[in-house]
Amino acid sequence: MMDEAKPAGPCAFVIFGGSGDLTKRLLIPALYHLKRSHLLPEDFALIGISRAEMSDEEFRVSIANSLRELSGEPIDVADWSWLASRMHYMSGDLENAATYERLKALLRRTDVDHRAGGNYLFYLATPATEFAKVVRQLGDAGLTRQENEQWRRVVIEKPFGTDLTSAKELNRLLLDVLGEDQIYRIDHYLGKETVQNLMVFRFANGLFEPIWNRNHIDHVQITVAESLGVERRGKYYDATGALRDMVPSHMFQLLALTAMEPPTCFEANASRNEKGKVLEAIRKYTPETARQNVVRAQYGPGAVQGKPVRAYRDEPDVAPNSMTETYVAMKLTIENWRWAGVPFYLRTGKTLAGKCSEIVIQFKQAPLTLFRGTASERLVPNDLTVNIQPREGICLRFGAKIPGPVMHIGDVEMKFKYADYFQAEPSNGYETLLYDCMIGDASLFQRADNIEAGWRIVQPILDAWAEDRINQIPIYPAGGEGPVEASTLIERDGRRWRPIGCKD
């Protein structure tokens, strides 16, 4: 895709929160890689905005140091010099109208100096509480107005709301200023090659689409496991928890891509329409069914890959009696023709046995009549695993006879790995997403109704938890597979979780 793609058109890229961690770790490296891939426009400017006082040159040096540290390899001098020469910085209070007037003047200069063409991409790498305020100020300054074929777009990071009410209100505030086509609600998971390949795998191969339904699939498991704890995010995480942090965004997007119907074409609204239908078809919890089908837990002390880990409540900026969940697992059902009766099991958590994001499609067991009375009377069901990270690829497991005079069947695996087949290293997903923002392709971004549909599923869980007012929460040891309660959730249906940890 990258070899055939053309450079984006002229634009200025403005980052609110320009001196922050997200900018240094993900956004600037993504822009640098886009330059290396010849996908940034020649007529390009970058403006970083935050409260800290610094000059353009200090900003460039700070970003360069971070890029060298994170890349672990030499930086191409020519490409970095090109990008750095187009980088500018301004300090300002994001709630002060004067900041936006100064930004307006700086953008006019970039239109002249860098021929940005009046096309502006605003990236809100700020706390979520700032999203609506910044957009309102941009609107008041006239910076969101599109005219004379000049476009203005705003990228919104997660979390997009903290519940259904706040998500609806944020959508309302944004849509008071912007058109839906100007809003790009970003989820970096959707930029990963394997996630995008899921649609190609399903809809471009006549082999798999005919069996992608309730007649052949027993159940689906979606896992997003992290080996790290909350690190320096204790204050944010303790007010958020695993459910809000991961489920309405990452987890439901993976579920929707797995379960959606074929779109009429590969166009933004066509695919988003089908994803929205999946979320709307998920059976809504009642407080009682939420308690039966959702598990929450919190990590205690332990060891991850031989390294000691302290309990969540001992992490910096975490309340010593915190009831915030760092793990959540749930069972969902989709009430439509394709998926009726097929359970979807989702789980996500911190300080688990390994870092692994995957989708496992387990097929129904083959009839056993042929193998009765042999050593292979009980067969292991076939499954298909889509590995999203850290090793991007797809693995199909099936049975084959083990050589010898006795009928023994063993599991064999057919594996496809991006790094081996395409000699490509996995990216963090931001390269694809930032490029799509610049060219105006919203296919991999969430729409307002999709966001609200996700929160509609989660809201009864939040309501049940608020009603319960617990003073104890299950504790699972760091470095393991998660809480016993999560195993019970799936084992009561006669199934088991796949072990956490991606294999080569």
LUMMIKE-295149 format. One record per residue (C-alpha): residue number from 1; residue in one letter; y, z, x. Coordinates in steps of 0.25 Angstrom, whole numbers. Layout:
# residues N
ATOM    n  res      y      z      x
ATOM  NUM    A      Y      Z      X
...
# end
This chain:
# residues 504
ATOM    n  res      y      z      x
ATOM    1    M      0      0      0
ATOM    2    M     10      4     11
ATOM    3    D      8     -9     19
ATOM    4    E     11    -18      7
ATOM    5    A     23     -9      1
ATOM    6    K     37    -13      4
ATOM    7    P     48     -4      9
ATOM    8    A     56      3     -3
ATOM    9    G     69     -2     -6
ATOM   10    P     82      4     -1
ATOM   11    C     85     19     -5
ATOM   12    A     90     33     -1
ATOM   13    F     80     44     -1
ATOM   14    V     87     58     -4
ATOM   15    I     79     70     -2
ATOM   16    F     84     83     -8
ATOM   17    G     77     94      0
ATOM   18    G     79     85     13
ATOM   19    S     77     96     23
ATOM   20    G     65    102     16
ATOM   21    D     50    103     19
ATOM   22    L     46     91      9
ATOM   23    T     56     82     15
ATOM   24    K     51     85     29
ATOM   25    R     36     85     27
ATOM   26    L     34     74     17
ATOM   27    L     46     66     13
ATOM   28    I     51     62     27
ATOM   29    P     37     59     32
ATOM   30    A     35     50     20
ATOM   31    L     48     43     22
ATOM   32    Y     44     41     37
ATOM   33    H     31     36     34
ATOM   34    L     37     26     24
ATOM   35    K     46     21     35
ATOM   36    R     34     19     44
ATOM   37    S     27     11     33
ATOM   38    H     39      3     31
ATOM   39    L     41      7     17
ATOM   40    L     55     14     18
ATOM   41    P     66      4     15
ATOM   42    E     75      0     26
ATOM   43    D     87      4     18
ATOM   44    F     84     19     17
ATOM   45    A     91     32     18
ATOM   46    L     86     47     17
ATOM   47    I     95     59     13
ATOM   48    G     90     73     14
ATOM   49    I     97     84      6
ATOM   50    S     96     99      7
ATOM   51    R    104    111      8
ATOM   52    A    102    113     24
ATOM   53    E    114    108     32
ATOM   54    M    110     97     42
ATOM   55    S    115     84     48
ATOM   56    D    108     71     46
ATOM   57    E    103     72     60
ATOM   58    E     97     86     59
ATOM   59    F     90     81     46
ATOM   60    R     84     70     53
ATOM   61    V     79     78     65
ATOM   62    S     73     89     56
ATOM   63    I     66     78     48
ATOM   64    A     61     71     61
ATOM   65    N     56     84     66
ATOM   66    S     48     87     54
ATOM   67    L     42     73     53
ATOM   68    R     37     74     68
ATOM   69    E     31     88     65
ATOM   70    L     24     83     52
ATOM   71    S     19     69     57
ATOM   72    G     12     74     70
ATOM   73    E     14     61     76
ATOM   74    P     26     54     83
ATOM   75    I     37     48     73
ATOM   76    D     40     34     74
ATOM   77    V     54     34     81
ATOM   78    A     59     21     74
ATOM   79    D     55     25     60
ATOM   80    W     60     39     61
ATOM   81    S     73     34     67
ATOM   82    W     74     24     55
ATOM   83    L     72     35     45
ATOM   84    A     80     46     52
ATOM   85    S     92     36     52
ATOM   86    R     92     35     37
ATOM   87    M     91     50     35
ATOM   88    H    103     59     30
ATOM   89    Y    105     73     26
ATOM   90    M    114     81     17
ATOM   91    S    115     95     14
ATOM   92    G    119    100      0
ATOM   93    D    116    109    -12
ATOM   94    L    107    102    -22
ATOM   95    E    114    108    -33
ATOM   96    N    128    104    -29
ATOM   97    A    134     91    -35
ATOM   98    A    142     89    -22
ATOM   99    T    128     87    -14
ATOM  100    Y    125     75    -23
ATOM  101    E    139     69    -21
ATOM  102    R    137     70     -6
ATOM  103    L    123     64     -8
ATOM  104    K    129     53    -16
ATOM  105    A    138     49     -5
ATOM  106    L    127     50      6
ATOM  107    L    119     40     -3
ATOM  108    R    130     31     -4
ATOM  109    R    131     31     12
ATOM  110    T    116     28     13
ATOM  111    D    117     16      3
ATOM  112    V    127     11     13
ATOM  113    D    121     15     27
ATOM  114    H    106     13     23
ATOM  115    R    107      3     11
ATOM  116    A    100     13      2
ATOM  117    G    104      4    -10
ATOM  118    G    108     16    -19
ATOM  119    N     93     19    -21
ATOM  120    Y     91     34    -20
ATOM  121    L     78     42    -20
ATOM  122    F     80     57    -22
ATOM  123    Y     69     66    -18
ATOM  124    L     69     80    -23
ATOM  125    A     62     88    -12
ATOM  126    T     68    101    -18
ATOM  127    P     63    113    -26
ATOM  128    A     60    109    -40
ATOM  129    T     71    117    -45
ATOM  130    E     81    107    -39
ATOM  131    F     75     95    -45
ATOM  132    A     83     94    -58
ATOM  133    K     96     99    -51
ATOM  134    V     95     88    -40
ATOM  135    V     92     77    -50
ATOM  136    R    104     82    -59
ATOM  137    Q    113     82    -47
ATOM  138    L    109     68    -43
ATOM  139    G    111     63    -57
ATOM  140    D    125     70    -58
ATOM  141    A    129     63    -45
ATOM  142    G    124     49    -50
ATOM  143    L    113     48    -40
ATOM  144    T    102     46    -50
ATOM  145    R    109     34    -57
ATOM  146    Q    102     21    -55
ATOM  147    E    111      8    -56
ATOM  148    N    112     -5    -49
ATOM  149    E     97     -5    -47
ATOM  150    Q     98      7    -38
ATOM  151    W     87     17    -40
ATOM  152    R     88     33    -40
ATOM  153    R     75     41    -40
ATOM  154    V     72     56    -39
ATOM  155    V     59     61    -33
ATOM  156    I     55     75    -39
ATOM  157    E     45     84    -31
ATOM  158    K     35     93    -38
ATOM  159    P     35    103    -44
ATOM  160    F     40     96    -56
ATOM  161    G     42    108    -65
ATOM  162    T     34    121    -66
ATOM  163    D     29    120    -80
ATOM  164    L     30    110    -92
ATOM  165    T     43    115    -96
ATOM  166    S     50    114    -82
ATOM  167    A     44    100    -80
ATOM  168    K     49     95    -93
ATOM  169    E     63    101    -90
ATOM  170    L     63     95    -76
ATOM  171    N     59     81    -82
ATOM  172    R     70     82    -92
ATOM  173    L     81     86    -81
ATOM  174    L     77     74    -72
ATOM  175    L     76     64    -83
ATOM  176    D     90     68    -88
ATOM  177    V     95     62    -75
ATOM  178    L     84     52    -70
ATOM  179    G     76     42    -77
ATOM  180    E     61     44    -76
ATOM  181    D     60     32    -67
ATOM  182    Q     69     39    -57
ATOM  183    I     60     52    -56
ATOM  184    Y     49     52    -46
ATOM  185    R     41     65    -47
ATOM  186    I     33     65    -34
ATOM  187    D     19     70    -32
ATOM  188    H     14     67    -17
ATOM  189    Y      0     67    -22
ATOM  190    L      2     54    -29
ATOM  191    G      7     48    -16
ATOM  192    K     -7     50     -9
ATOM  193    E    -15     37     -7
ATOM  194    T    -27     43    -13
ATOM  195    V    -20     47    -26
ATOM  196    Q    -15     33    -27
ATOM  197    N    -28     27    -24
ATOM  198    L    -34     35    -35
ATOM  199    M    -28     25    -45
ATOM  200    V    -33     13    -36
ATOM  201    F    -47     19    -35
ATOM  202    R    -48     21    -50
ATOM  203    F    -41      8    -56
ATOM  204    A    -44     -2    -45
ATOM  205    N    -59      0    -44
ATOM  206    G    -68     -5    -55
ATOM  207    L    -79      5    -49
ATOM  208    F    -72     18    -53
ATOM  209    E    -64     16    -65
ATOM  210    P    -75     14    -75
ATOM  211    I    -81     27    -71
ATOM  212    W    -68     35    -70
ATOM  213    N    -71     42    -84
ATOM  214    R    -78     53    -92
ATOM  215    N    -91     45    -92
ATOM  216    H    -93     46    -77
ATOM  217    I    -84     57    -72
ATOM  218    D    -88     72    -73
ATOM  219    H    -76     78    -68
ATOM  220    V    -64     77    -59
ATOM  221    Q    -59     87    -49
ATOM  222    I    -45     87    -43
ATOM  223    T    -42     96    -31
ATOM  224    V    -29     98    -23
ATOM  225    A    -33    109    -13
ATOM  226    E    -24    115     -2
ATOM  227    S    -28    123     10
ATOM  228    L    -14    128     12
ATOM  229    G     -8    140      5
ATOM  230    V      6    140      0
ATOM  231    E     12    140     14
ATOM  232    R     28    141     13
ATOM  233    R     28    138     -2
ATOM  234    G     25    152     -7
ATOM  235    K     38    153    -15
ATOM  236    Y     36    140    -22
ATOM  237    Y     21    141    -24
ATOM  238    D     21    155    -30
ATOM  239    A     30    150    -41
ATOM  240    T     22    138    -43
ATOM  241    G      7    139    -41
ATOM  242    A     -4    129    -39
ATOM  243    L     -4    124    -54
ATOM  244    R     11    120    -54
ATOM  245    D     11    115    -40
ATOM  246    M     -1    106    -41
ATOM  247    V     -7    103    -54
ATOM  248    P      4     96    -63
ATOM  249    S      8     87    -51
ATOM  250    H     -3     84    -41
ATOM  251    M    -16     88    -48
ATOM  252    F    -12     81    -62
ATOM  253    Q     -8     69    -54
ATOM  254    L    -21     68    -48
ATOM  255    L    -28     70    -61
ATOM  256    A    -20     60    -68
ATOM  257    L    -23     49    -58
ATOM  258    T    -38     52    -58
ATOM  259    A    -38     52    -74
ATOM  260    M    -28     41    -78
ATOM  261    E    -31     28    -85
ATOM  262    P    -28     15    -78
ATOM  263    P    -13     12    -79
ATOM  264    T     -9     -1    -84
ATOM  265    C     -3     -5    -71
ATOM  266    F      1      2    -58
ATOM  267    E     15      6    -62
ATOM  268    A     21     20    -62
ATOM  269    N     22     22    -77
ATOM  270    A      8     16    -80
ATOM  271    S      1     26    -71
ATOM  272    R     10     37    -75
ATOM  273    N      7     35    -89
ATOM  274    E     -8     36    -87
ATOM  275    K     -7     48    -78
ATOM  276    G      1     54    -90
ATOM  277    K    -10     51   -100
ATOM  278    V    -20     59    -91
ATOM  279    L    -11     71    -91
ATOM  280    E     -8     71   -106
ATOM  281    A    -23     70   -109
ATOM  282    I    -27     82   -101
ATOM  283    R    -31     93   -111
ATOM  284    K    -20    104   -111
ATOM  285    Y    -24    118   -108
ATOM  286    T    -22    129   -118
ATOM  287    P    -19    143   -111
ATOM  288    E    -34    146   -114
ATOM  289    T    -40    133   -108
ATOM  290    A    -30    134    -96
ATOM  291    R    -36    148    -93
ATOM  292    Q    -50    142    -94
ATOM  293    N    -48    129    -86
ATOM  294    V    -37    133    -75
ATOM  295    V    -39    142    -63
ATOM  296    R    -28    148    -54
ATOM  297    A    -30    156    -42
ATOM  298    Q    -23    160    -29
ATOM  299    Y    -27    160    -15
ATOM  300    G    -30    173     -7
ATOM  301    P    -33    175      8
ATOM  302    G    -43    167     15
ATOM  303    A    -44    156     25
ATOM  304    V    -42    141     24
ATOM  305    Q    -49    133     35
ATOM  306    G    -51    145     44
ATOM  307    K    -36    149     43
ATOM  308    P    -33    162     36
ATOM  309    V    -24    161     23
ATOM  310    R    -17    172     16
ATOM  311    A    -17    175      1
ATOM  312    Y     -7    167     -7
ATOM  313    R      0    180    -11
ATOM  314    D      3    183      4
ATOM  315    E     10    170      6
ATOM  316    P     25    170      9
ATOM  317    D     34    169     -4
ATOM  318    V     22    172    -13
ATOM  319    A     22    184    -22
ATOM  320    P     12    195    -18
ATOM  321    N      6    196    -32
ATOM  322    S      8    181    -35
ATOM  323    M     -1    175    -46
ATOM  324    T      2    161    -42
ATOM  325    E    -10    152    -42
ATOM  326    T    -13    144    -29
ATOM  327    Y    -25    137    -35
ATOM  328    V    -27    131    -49
ATOM  329    A    -39    124    -55
ATOM  330    M    -41    118    -68
ATOM  331    K    -50    109    -77
ATOM  332    L    -43     98    -86
ATOM  333    T    -48     88    -96
ATOM  334    I    -42     75    -99
ATOM  335    E    -44     71   -114
ATOM  336    N    -45     56   -114
ATOM  337    W    -56     46   -115
ATOM  338    R    -58     44   -100
ATOM  339    W    -59     59    -96
ATOM  340    A    -64     66   -108
ATOM  341    G    -73     77   -104
ATOM  342    V    -70     76    -89
ATOM  343    P    -64     88    -83
ATOM  344    F    -54     88    -72
ATOM  345    Y    -54    100    -62
ATOM  346    L    -41    102    -54
ATOM  347    R    -39    112    -43
ATOM  348    T    -28    115    -33
ATOM  349    G    -26    126    -24
ATOM  350    K    -21    132    -10
ATOM  351    T    -28    137      2
ATOM  352    L    -41    131     -2
ATOM  353    A    -52    126      7
ATOM  354    G    -45    113     11
ATOM  355    K    -34    103      7
ATOM  356    C    -39     93     -2
ATOM  357    S    -34     85    -14
ATOM  358    E    -45     77    -21
ATOM  359    I    -50     71    -34
ATOM  360    V    -65     72    -37
ATOM  361    I    -71     63    -48
ATOM  362    Q    -85     68    -51
ATOM  363    F    -94     59    -58
ATOM  364    K   -104     62    -68
ATOM  365    Q   -118     65    -62
ATOM  366    A   -128     53    -63
ATOM  367    P   -140     54    -72
ATOM  368    L   -151     62    -65
ATOM  369    T   -164     56    -72
ATOM  370    L   -167     46    -60
ATOM  371    F   -167     58    -50
ATOM  372    R   -175     69    -58
ATOM  373    G   -186     75    -50
ATOM  374    T   -180     71    -36
ATOM  375    A   -172     79    -26
ATOM  376    S   -160     72    -31
ATOM  377    E   -161     77    -46
ATOM  378    R   -147     83    -45
ATOM  379    L   -136     73    -41
ATOM  380    V   -122     76    -36
ATOM  381    P   -112     69    -45
ATOM  382    N   -104     58    -39
ATOM  383    D    -89     60    -36
ATOM  384    L    -77     53    -31
ATOM  385    T    -66     61    -23
ATOM  386    V    -52     56    -21
ATOM  387    N    -47     64     -9
ATOM  388    I    -32     65     -9
ATOM  389    Q    -29     73      3
ATOM  390    P    -31     77     14
ATOM  391    R    -40     65     16
ATOM  392    E    -37     54      6
ATOM  393    G    -49     46      1
ATOM  394    I    -60     44     -9
ATOM  395    C    -74     49     -9
ATOM  396    L    -86     45    -18
ATOM  397    R    -98     53    -18
ATOM  398    F   -112     48    -23
ATOM  399    G   -127     50    -21
ATOM  400    A   -136     42    -12
ATOM  401    K   -150     44     -8
ATOM  402    I   -153     51      5
ATOM  403    P   -163     43     13
ATOM  404    G   -177     48     12
ATOM  405    P   -190     48      4
ATOM  406    V   -184     59     -6
ATOM  407    M   -173     56    -16
ATOM  408    H   -162     64    -11
ATOM  409    I   -147     60    -15
ATOM  410    G   -136     64     -6
ATOM  411    D   -121     63     -8
ATOM  412    V   -113     52     -1
ATOM  413    E    -99     49      0
ATOM  414    M    -91     36      0
ATOM  415    K    -77     40      6
ATOM  416    F    -64     32      7
ATOM  417    K    -53     38     16
ATOM  418    Y    -39     33     17
ATOM  419    A    -37     37     31
ATOM  420    D    -50     29     35
ATOM  421    Y    -49     17     27
ATOM  422    F    -35     14     27
ATOM  423    Q    -32     21     40
ATOM  424    A    -21     28     33
ATOM  425    E    -17     43     34
ATOM  426    P    -15     50     21
ATOM  427    S      0     52     17
ATOM  428    N      7     63     10
ATOM  429    G     10     54     -2
ATOM  430    Y     25     54     -1
ATOM  431    E     26     41      7
ATOM  432    T     20     34     -6
ATOM  433    L     28     42    -15
ATOM  434    L     42     40     -8
ATOM  435    Y     40     25     -7
ATOM  436    D     36     24    -22
ATOM  437    C     49     32    -25
ATOM  438    M     57     22    -17
ATOM  439    I     51     10    -23
ATOM  440    G     52     16    -37
ATOM  441    D     37     17    -40
ATOM  442    A     34     30    -48
ATOM  443    S     19     28    -50
ATOM  444    L     16     40    -42
ATOM  445    F     26     49    -48
ATOM  446    Q     25     58    -60
ATOM  447    R     33     55    -73
ATOM  448    A     39     65    -82
ATOM  449    D     28     65    -93
ATOM  450    N     17     66    -82
ATOM  451    I     24     78    -76
ATOM  452    E     25     85    -90
ATOM  453    A     11     81    -94
ATOM  454    G      6     89    -81
ATOM  455    W     14    101    -85
ATOM  456    R      8    101    -99
ATOM  457    I     -6    103    -94
ATOM  458    V     -2    114    -84
ATOM  459    Q      8    121    -94
ATOM  460    P     -3    128   -102
ATOM  461    I     -9    134    -89
ATOM  462    L      4    139    -85
ATOM  463    D      6    145    -99
ATOM  464    A     -8    152    -98
ATOM  465    W     -5    158    -84
ATOM  466    A      8    163    -88
ATOM  467    E      2    169   -101
ATOM  468    D     -9    176    -92
ATOM  469    R      0    183    -83
ATOM  470    I    -11    186    -73
ATOM  471    N    -10    197    -62
ATOM  472    Q    -22    191    -55
ATOM  473    I    -26    178    -50
ATOM  474    P    -39    173    -44
ATOM  475    I    -38    173    -29
ATOM  476    Y    -46    163    -20
ATOM  477    P    -48    164     -5
ATOM  478    A    -40    154      3
ATOM  479    G    -49    143      9
ATOM  480    G    -59    142     -2
ATOM  481    E    -61    133    -14
ATOM  482    G    -52    141    -23
ATOM  483    P    -55    151    -34
ATOM  484    V    -68    154    -40
ATOM  485    E    -62    152    -54
ATOM  486    A    -59    137    -50
ATOM  487    S    -74    136    -47
ATOM  488    T    -78    142    -61
ATOM  489    L    -68    132    -68
ATOM  490    I    -76    120    -64
ATOM  491    E    -90    126    -62
ATOM  492    R    -90    131    -77
ATOM  493    D    -91    116    -80
ATOM  494    G   -103    114    -70
ATOM  495    R    -94    107    -59
ATOM  496    R    -89    112    -46
ATOM  497    W    -76    109    -38
ATOM  498    R    -78    100    -26
ATOM  499    P    -76    108    -13
ATOM  500    I    -62    108     -8
ATOM  501    G    -59    100      5
ATOM  502    C    -58     85      8
ATOM  503    K    -70     80     16
ATOM  504    D    -69     68     26
# end
